[in-house]
Amino acid sequence: MEKPQIILVVDPESDFLEWAQHQLTTSTTRVITSGNADDAFKLFCRESPDLLITETHLSPFSGLELLVKVRQREPNAIVVLTSQFGTTQAVIESMKLGAFDFIRKETLPFNLKVVVDAALKAQAEMKAATAFKPQLTVEEHQDSIVGKSAAMQQVFKMVGRVSHSDAPVMITGESGSGKELVARAIHHYSQRSTKSFVAINCAAIPDQLLESELFGHEKGAFTGASGQRMGRFEQSHGGSLFLDEIGDMPLPLQSKVLRVLQDGQFSRVGGNETLKSDVRIITATNKNLEQEVADKRFREDLFYRLNVVRIQLPPLRQRTEDIRLLAEYFLRKVATQKRLPQMHLSEEAVRVLEGHNWPGNVRELENTIQRACVLATSELLLPKDIPLGNTQPAEIQAAPSGDSLALSNGPLTTEAAIEILLKAAQDDNEVQLLPWLEREFMLYAMKTTKGNQVRAAKLLGITRATLRKRIERFGITKELTIS
């Protein structure tokens, strides 16, 4: 039989502990309780619960301090804080310290089960993710191309085949698909690996400066040229020169690059000396260069000089089997670079990542993982931690739609009732739906139990103290008709 998950609930009010134990005890969960922070910490150390639910106002130290002590002992501990008065500062501070969630006590009857189920699921996935052995080695913390899909295996094979020669290579693919990484891999495995790899983005430099960047300039060649400058062709002599976004290079400059490819000769801007450079040219573009040639925006002779070997990089959406591997790689990279604890992906988070279209490809995935590491409240990344705009997990998208409203016969379903109430609130801007519903439930429970607060509280699933506060807040005492 599977061992039940343990929930530790900490609160100074005994009736709240009794209520929580009644609400949360199931065949798969065991609830233990404590009335103060010191005993709670000792209990946590002894029992190692899967979930800690604690009030913020405790003695001899606060719930936030208990959170800190618990997570210092167990960095992956799942902790939910509760409070009668959840100030903005308290909520922000608790999340900053790594709390899984923060719940105001007034919403506990509605939110507790949902939050607890999510927290226990996260804890189970945390254990599974920690036990999962990543498929990456230490050497893959370096900037390298990662992938196990058939499409990427073909890319790797092409890299291996072209590395032993000096033939120009053109890498094509969408923006962010990793073209520079492929270029670096070609250089790394070539006989030029001990020499320089120099990269330049032709689209990022103004046309009037690009020539100087490539070929260098002499002192006084133009305004601001205060001294002689070595260009990229000189810097990469004996090594590899990577011309990224070659399709954006202006036509006049293309003819000068062509000359270097033909005889290895060039001159600095403003100079008369003919220089030589032995470089291997690797280019990349996200444009259709064949169309650019047809439209006379790219020289045909230069295109054929550069397009000796073509490597086409697939977009990330066409190699979804690589997404988990890449995400794990980026998690390890962030942990290494930022000196952070190693984070893990929940299975639901993996499904969310694999379901995204990734218009920005691998670069977008890396940025997403970096942001997720900043926003996460534990070492397990959940779907809520993945910032993908309007993308939602499948289970949210598949929520009940209330189609049962069409059934005129039979009892009213929960979904139908909610839809009716939401429609009413939408039609009347004055209606504050949740406070009104809570007030009506309180009033109905008190009338049903003929004013018996103990029975009414049990009927509502809250403590008697909470019921008394609600009665006072909503001012319903005078409306109670006790027969």
RATA-V150583 format. One record per residue. SS is DSSP state (~ for helix, > for strand, _ for the rest). PHI is phi in whole degrees, -180 to 180 (NA if undefined). Layout:
ss->[SS	SS]
phi->[PHI	PHI]
This chain:
ss->[_	_	_	_	>	>	>	>	>	>	_	_	_	~	~	~	~	~	~	~	~	~	~	~	_	>	_	_	>	>	>	>	>	>	_	_	~	~	~	~	~	~	~	~	~	~	~	_	_	_	>	>	>	>	>	_	_	_	_	_	_	_	~	~	~	~	~	~	~	~	~	~	~	_	_	_	_	_	>	>	>	>	>	_	_	_	_	~	~	~	~	~	~	~	~	~	_	_	_	_	>	>	>	>	~	~	~	~	~	~	~	~	~	~	~	~	~	~	~	~	~	~	~	~	~	~	~	~	~	~	~	_	_	_	_	_	_	~	~	~	~	_	_	_	_	_	_	_	_	~	~	~	~	~	~	~	~	~	~	~	~	~	~	_	_	_	_	_	>	>	>	>	_	_	_	_	_	_	~	~	~	~	~	~	~	~	~	~	_	_	_	_	_	_	_	_	>	>	>	>	>	_	_	_	_	_	~	~	~	~	~	~	~	~	~	>	>	_	_	_	_	_	_	_	_	_	_	_	>	>	_	~	~	~	~	_	_	_	_	>	>	>	>	>	_	~	~	~	_	_	~	~	~	~	~	~	~	~	~	~	~	~	~	_	>	>	_	_	>	_	_	_	_	_	>	>	_	_	_	>	>	>	>	>	>	_	_	_	~	~	~	~	~	~	_	_	_	_	_	~	~	~	~	~	~	~	_	_	>	>	>	>	_	_	_	~	~	~	_	~	~	~	~	~	~	~	~	~	~	~	~	~	~	~	~	~	~	~	_	_	_	_	_	>	>	_	~	~	~	~	~	~	~	~	~	_	_	_	_	_	~	~	~	~	~	~	~	~	~	~	~	~	~	~	~	_	_	_	_	>	>	_	~	~	~	_	_	_	_	_	_	_	_	~	~	~	~	_	_	_	_	_	~	~	~	~	_	_	_	_	_	_	_	~	~	~	~	~	~	~	~	~	~	~	~	~	~	_	_	_	_	_	~	~	~	~	~	~	~	~	~	~	~	~	~	~	~	~	_	_	_	_	~	~	~	~	~	~	~	~	_	_	_	~	~	~	~	~	~	~	~	~	~	~	_	_	~	~	~	_	_	_	_]
phi->[NA	-68	-68	-68	-77	-103	-116	-102	-111	-122	-163	-73	-93	-66	-70	-67	-62	-65	-64	-63	-64	-67	-73	-103	-74	-138	-69	-113	-131	-122	-108	-119	-131	-151	-100	-144	-69	-64	-64	-63	-66	-63	-66	-63	-64	-81	-98	48	-67	-77	-147	-115	-115	-134	-69	-76	-94	-130	-134	-79	-139	-77	-64	-66	-67	-64	-57	-63	-63	-66	-76	-69	-78	-134	-58	-95	-60	-97	-127	-115	-101	-125	-160	-72	-128	-84	-70	-57	-61	-65	-63	-63	-64	-65	-69	-62	-82	105	-65	-72	-161	-134	-123	-72	-62	-65	-100	-56	-58	-93	-108	-58	-62	-63	-67	-64	-60	-66	-68	-66	-65	-63	-65	-63	-70	-60	-64	-67	-69	-66	-76	-72	-94	-60	-92	-110	-102	-60	-64	-82	-74	-75	-66	-149	-86	-123	169	-124	-68	-60	-64	-74	-62	-65	-62	-60	-64	-65	-58	-63	-70	-88	-65	-78	-111	-108	-64	-60	-123	-111	-108	-117	158	-67	-60	86	-85	103	-66	-67	-62	-66	-61	-65	-66	-59	-65	-60	-93	-92	-73	-95	-62	-83	-100	-75	-110	-116	-118	-143	-96	-67	-85	-93	-116	-57	-53	-70	-103	-63	-62	-65	-61	-79	-109	81	-150	-93	-60	80	-64	-159	-59	98	-81	-81	-162	-72	-132	-83	-88	-66	-64	-71	-63	-97	-54	86	-116	-126	-115	-103	-101	-81	52	-61	-65	-96	-72	-65	-56	-57	-77	-59	-67	-72	-67	-58	-62	-63	-65	-77	-132	71	-113	-162	-130	-69	-63	81	-117	-108	-72	-90	-109	-122	-144	-101	-132	-98	-94	-123	-121	-147	-160	-105	-95	-86	-68	-60	-70	-62	-66	-62	-88	65	-101	-142	-66	-65	-66	-69	-57	-70	-67	-83	-91	-74	-124	-112	-118	-98	-90	-74	-68	-62	-66	-96	-141	-61	-67	-91	-64	-63	-61	-64	-62	-64	-61	-69	-63	-68	-65	-63	-62	-71	-70	-96	56	-107	-62	-67	-100	-132	-104	-75	-63	-67	-64	-62	-64	-64	-63	-72	-88	-82	-81	52	-64	-93	59	-63	-62	-65	-62	-62	-63	-63	-65	-62	-66	-62	-63	-73	-87	-66	-100	-149	-83	-111	-80	-106	-53	-67	-87	-92	-82	-122	66	-88	-67	-126	-59	-60	-68	-76	-65	-96	-63	-56	-101	79	-64	-67	-61	-69	-83	-79	-100	89	-69	-75	-80	-59	-60	-67	-63	-63	-64	-64	-66	-64	-65	-64	-67	-68	-76	-125	-66	-77	-77	-103	-60	-65	-60	-64	-62	-61	-63	-66	-64	-60	-63	-66	-63	-67	-69	-64	-95	56	84	-79	-67	-63	-69	-64	-63	-64	-62	-84	78	-129	-83	-65	-62	-65	-61	-61	-65	-67	-59	-68	-64	-86	59	-100	-57	-69	-85	-73	-107	-93	-94]
